[in-house]
């Protein structure tokens, strides 16, 4: 399990950040999927790792990408521990 978490946070998320110039349909699919990756980054305590790629997707010109990124961001924000959310964000 630890290896899966490391691969997700150290390889997958940076790869997704580098791919922000992909087609809008691909970006929308990525944006919609990021909220589902919380268990794969180490659970709610490490859900903050999903925020950097979501921040980039929230700034994309295409509204469907931003809408999907907004939904995933809300999922991540709900999953963050309350004390972490208050102290860091």
C-alpha positions in Angstrom: 0.0 0.0 0.0 2.8 2.4 0.9 4.4 1.8 -2.5 1.1 2.6 -4.3 0.8 5.9 -2.3 4.4 6.8 -3.2 3.9 6.1 -6.9 0.7 8.2 -6.9 2.1 11.2 -5.1 5.6 11.1 -6.6 5.0 10.0 -10.2 1.3 10.3 -11.1 0.5 13.7 -9.8 3.6 15.4 -11.3 2.8 13.7 -14.6 -0.7 15.2 -14.5 0.6 18.6 -13.7 2.9 18.4 -16.7 0.0 17.4 -18.9 -2.1 20.6 -18.4 -1.8 21.4 -22.1 -3.7 18.3 -23.2 -7.0 18.3 -25.0 -10.0 19.7 -23.1 -11.7 16.3 -23.0 -8.6 14.7 -21.4 -8.3 17.5 -18.9 -12.0 17.3 -17.9 -11.6 13.5 -17.3 -8.5 14.1 -15.2 -10.2 16.9 -13.3 -13.2 14.7 -12.6 -11.0 11.8 -11.4 -8.7 13.6 -9.0 -11.4 13.7 -6.3 -11.5 9.9 -6.4 -7.8 9.5 -5.7 -8.0 10.4 -2.0 -7.5 6.8 -0.9 -4.6 6.4 -3.3 -2.6 9.4 -1.9 -2.8 8.2 1.7 -6.3 9.2 2.7 -7.7 12.4 4.1 -4.5 13.3 5.9 -2.6 13.5 2.6 -5.5 14.7 0.4 -3.7 18.1 0.1 -1.4 16.4 -2.4 -4.2 16.6 -4.9 -4.6 20.4 -4.7 -1.7 21.5 -6.9 -3.0 19.8 -10.1 -6.5 20.9 -9.2 -5.4 24.5 -8.9 -4.0 24.3 -12.4 -7.1 22.8 -13.8 -9.3 25.4 -12.1 -7.5 28.0 -14.2 -8.0 26.3 -17.6 -10.0 28.3 -20.1 -12.6 25.6 -20.9 -15.5 25.8 -18.5 -16.2 22.0 -18.5 -12.7 21.4 -17.2 -13.1 24.1 -14.5 -16.5 22.6 -13.5 -15.0 19.1 -13.1 -12.0 20.6 -11.2 -14.4 22.5 -8.9 -16.3 19.3 -8.0 -13.1 17.4 -7.3 -11.8 20.3 -5.2 -14.9 20.3 -3.1 -14.5 16.6 -2.5 -10.9 17.0 -1.5 -11.7 20.0 0.7 -14.4 17.9 2.5 -12.0 15.1 3.0 -9.2 17.3 4.6 -9.1 17.1 8.3 -10.7 20.2 9.9 -7.5 21.3 11.7 -5.4 20.9 8.6 -8.0 22.9 6.6 -8.1 25.7 9.1 -4.3 25.9 9.7 -3.1 25.6 6.1 -5.8 26.9 3.9 
